[in-house]
Amino acid sequence: MKEGKMNKIYSKVYGWLFVGLLLTFATGAFFSNYENAIINLMSGAGYIVVLLVEFGLAIFLSARIHKMSSAMATFCYLLYSFVTGITFSTIFIAFDMKSLILIFLVTALVFGLFALFGMFTKLSLDKLGTILFMMLLAIIVASIINIFVGSSMFDFIICIIGILVFIGYIGYDVKKLPILFDSLGEENGAIYGAFQLYLDFINIFIYLVQLFGNNDSK
C-alpha cells in the first residue's frame, strides 16, 4: 500500500482514537463530581446494567460493522466511549488525580512505542492474534475465579499478564489496519480500527491503575 494512503489511514484512526479517549476521560471527570450518585449507581444493579450496555455495544459494533452505515458505526463508538466514561468516574473518585495523570502518560508512551512497532515491522503477526485471544480468554476466566478466591497475588499476576496481552494487541491491531480499511472501507475502517486500539489503551490504563494507582482512601 502506498505511503500516502497509509498516512491517511493512520491519521483517521488515531484521530478517532483521540476523540474516543477524550470523551471517556472527560465523561469520567465530569461524573466524578457527583460522587454520591455514582457510588449509588455502581454499587447496585446499575453497575450490571452499565456493564451489559458496554458489552452489548462492543458485540453489536464488532458483529455488524460490515453492514453498518458510517453514521451508525460512529454513534456506537462514541456511545461506548461515553458509557465507559461513566464507569471511569469511579476511578476518578477512588484514585489521586496526579497518579492517574502519570499513569495515563505512561500508557500513552507504551501505546506509542508499540503502535510504531506495528506500523513499521516487517514481521507477520497473524499467529500472534490467536495466541493473544487465548491468553485473553484465560485472563477472563482467571478474573472470574479470583472474584471468589480474592487473592491479591493472583490479581497482581492477572494485571501483569493483561498488560502484556494488550501491549501485544497494539502491534497486532495496528499491523492489520490496512486490511481493515480494504474490507470495511475508509470510514468504517477508521472507526473500527480506532475502537480496537481504544480497547487496547483503556485496558492497559486500567491494569496500570490497579497496580500503581494511589488510592485516595489509603
Secondary structure, 3 states (H helix, E strand, C coil): CCHHHHHHHHHHHHHHHHHHHHHHHHHHHHHCCCHHHHHHHHCCHHHHHHHHHHHHHHHHHHHHCCCCCHHHHHHHHHHHHHHHHHHHHHHHHHECHHHHHHHHHHHHHHHHHHHHHHHHCCCCCHHHHHHHHHHHHHHHHHHHHHHHHCCHHHHHHHHHHHHHHHHHHHHHHHHCHHHHHHHHCHHHHHHHHHHHHHHHHHHHHHHHHHHHCCECCC
